[in-house]
């Protein structure tokens, strides 16, 4: 599927509320189709995302910014683009958007866990 068409399909499903929290095609491209590596990467994300979230709950502004930045990169790497956008907002706002980010992280992590079933 051409990239522009793929983006149109993604945007349409996102607008309709039917978009998955992960772009599994992106993840597959990142891992060169290696299913074992995908599982490993997603497992690491589950663990690390909680570490980043805990760091964002800290009172030190610099720690929160670094944690949001790290979560943004990790989310982009696995194809959790909505989560990455929220992390970027938190990274710049410094004090806003945590609740929305937490909800999206829960949605992403629940989806990752559902893939193992």
N, C-alpha and C positions, 0 to 999 in steps of 0.2 A: 504494500500500500504506500503510495507516495506520502512524503512527510506532511505536506500541506493538507491532504485529505485526512490523514491520521489526526492532525491537530484539530481539524473541523469536527471530526467524530468525537474526539475527547471533549472539546468545548460544548458540543451539543448535549452529550450525556451529563456533563457537569452542570449545565444550565437546567437540565430537567431533574436534577437530583438523583440520577441513577449512576453517577460516576463512582467507580471503586476508589478507595483511598490510596491504592498503589497502581502505578502504571507497570503492569507485569511485563509488557514488551520492553520497556526501558530497562527493567531489572535483568531480563534475559539478555539484552544487548550488553549490559555491563558485565555480565558473568559469562559471556560468549556461549549461552545456552546450557551451561553446566548446572544441572538441577541440584547436585550436592552442594556446589558453591553457593547457589541461591539460598538454600536452607541455612547454610553456615552464616552468610551475610545477614539474613533476616534474624537469626538467633542473636548475633552480635548487636544488631540494631535494637532488639527488644531490651537487652541489658543496658547498653549505652544510653538509650533514650531516657531511661529512668534515672541514670546518673546525671545527665544534663538537666532533667527536670528538677531534681533535688538541688542542683547547683543554682538553678534559677530562683529557687525559694529562699536563697541566702540573702542577707541584707546588704552584702557588698555589691555595689553597682558594677564594678569591673568584672567580677565573677559571673554575674548574671548575663552581661553582654557576651562574654566568652562562651558561656554555655549555650546561649541562643544562637550564636554564630556556628558553634559545633553542631548543634541540632539541625540547623539549616543545611549544612553540608551533608550530613548523614542522611537527612530526608531526601535531598536531591539525588543522592547516590542510589537510593533504592526505588526512586520514582514516586515518593510521597510529596508531590509538588504543592498541594494545599497546605500541608504541614510546614513545608519549607517557607512558603509565603508568610505564614503566621509567625514563624520563628524570626524571619527577617523584620517583621513589624515590631516584635518584642525587642529585637536587637537594637532597633533605632529609637523606639519610644522609651525604652528602659524601664518603664513601670506599668505599661498597659498591655492588654491582650493575653495575659497569662491564662485566664479562665478559658478563653476560646482555644488557645494552644493546647491546654490540658485535655479539653474535649476531643479535639482532633487527634491528639496523640493516642488517646484511649481508643478512638475509632480505628486508627492505623494499626495499633498493636492487637486489637481484637481481630481485625481482618487477617493479620499475619498468623495469629494462633489458629484461625479457622482454616488456613491453607494446610496446616499439618494434619487436619482431621480427614 
